[in-house]
Amino acid sequence: MATERTLSIIKPDATKRNLTGKINAKFEDAGLRIIAQKRIQLTKAQAGQFYAVHAERPFYDELCEFMASEPVVVQVLEGEGAILKNREVMGATNPADAAPGTIRAEFAESVGENSVHGSDAPETAKEEIAFFFSGLELVG
């Protein structure tokens, strides 16, 4: 398996509860390296631009509102098969379906407030990373 990079977002429900360190420990314990990271406050328009792929879905406005409600931590994770590994560490979108020990099983409050976002494919990861980071900020 090749070394990959993926975007990770620690969402407002988790930053509000000071879970950033606990969540990052799970990534690092799984062998992922954090090679870029920053805490930012998205506007609703920025969240809308990032989640534009979901614009036609019924949850889009609520998602954008939520993502702009508190600061988020955006970061780039790197490692062998990082995209799949990150998704395994995050767990299923619905915390009720997430495997024990995953981030969402332990920390998510609901399907909508599920603590983390992760890229789902190499092409998506490249686009999502570029949305938040310049090449100079990737220091792996």
Disulfide bonds with the S-S distance in Angstrom:
none
